Amino acid sequence: MSDFNVVEYQSEDRNMALDSVRVSEAAALAASTLMGRGDEKAADQAAVDAMRNALNVLDIDGTVVIGEGERDESTMLYVGERVGTGEEPAVDIALDPL
């Protein structure tokens, strides 16, 4: 039998995959109320707001590495923005809210 190291999470109930799904779901639900109404910017802003809010409650020390643009191009979810509560683990995040 070979030795196998299992990754241990800091919290028993932590599941980063499900956290990611919840973040995506929040963005999709927020944008869905505006889709098809001819205002793509409003739908995108709703998705960005919801995604950022969902990310900021996660116990992560996240850094956006692919996002809505550079800091001078976007007010939220820009490259280099820190998200999450600041707790470990440190993670890089690539996202596209809409």
For each residue, the residues with C-beta under 8 A, 3 or more apart:
1:
2:
3:
4:
5:
6:
7:
8:
9: 12 14 15 16
10: 14 59 88 89
11: 14 59
12: 9
13:
14: 9 10 11 19 59
15: 9 18 19
16: 9 19 20 60 91
17: 20 21
18: 15 21 22
19: 14 15 16 22 23 58 60
20: 16 17 23 24
21: 17 18 24 25
22: 18 19 25 26 54
23: 19 20 26 27 51 54 55 58
24: 20 21 27 28 51
25: 21 22 28 29
26: 22 23 29 30 50 51 53 54
27: 23 24 30 31 47 48 50 51 54 97 98
28: 24 25 31 32 47
29: 25 26 32 33 50
30: 26 27 33 46 47 49 50
31: 27 28 34 35 43 44 46 47 50 97 98
32: 28 29 35
33: 29 30 46
34: 31 37 39 42 43 46
35: 31 32 43
36:
37: 34 42 43
38:
39: 34 42 43
40: 43 44
41: 44 45
42: 34 37 39 45 46
43: 31 34 35 37 39 40 46 47 98
44: 31 40 41 47 48 97 98
45: 41 42 48 49
46: 30 31 33 34 42 43 49 50
47: 27 28 30 31 43 44 50 51 97 98
48: 27 44 45 51 52 68 76 77 97 98
49: 30 45 46 52 53 76
50: 26 27 29 30 31 46 47 53 54 97
51: 23 24 26 27 47 48 54 55 77 95 97
52: 48 49 55 56 76 77 83
53: 26 49 50 56 57
54: 22 23 26 27 50 51 57 58
55: 23 51 52 58 60 62 83 84 93
56: 52 53 83 84 85
57: 53 54 85
58: 19 23 54 55 62 83 84 85
59: 10 11 14 84 85 87
60: 16 19 55 83 84 85 87 88 89 90 91
61: 82 84 85 86 87 88 89 90 91
62: 55 58 82 83 84 90 91 92 93
63: 80 81 82 83 90 91 92 93
64: 67 77 78 79 80 81 82 83 93 94 95
65: 79 92 93 94
66: 79 93 94 95 96
67: 64 74 77 78 79 81 93 94 95
68: 48 73 74 76 77 78 97
69: 73 74 78 79
70: 73 74 78 79 80
71: 74 78 79 80 81
72:
73: 68 69 70 78
74: 67 68 69 70 71 77 78
75: 78
76: 48 49 52 68 81
77: 48 51 52 64 67 68 74 81 83 95 97
78: 64 67 68 69 70 71 73 74 75 81
79: 64 65 66 67 69 70 71
80: 63 64 70 71
81: 63 64 67 71 76 77 78
82: 61 62 63 64 86
83: 52 55 56 58 60 62 63 64 77 93
84: 55 56 58 59 60 61 62 87 91
85: 56 57 58 59 60 61
86: 61 82
87: 59 60 61 84
88: 10 60 61
89: 10 60 61
90: 60 61 62 63
91: 16 60 61 62 63 84
92: 62 63 65
93: 55 62 63 64 65 66 67 83
94: 64 65 66 67
95: 51 64 66 67 77
96: 66
97: 27 31 44 47 48 50 51 68 77
98: 27 31 43 44 47 48
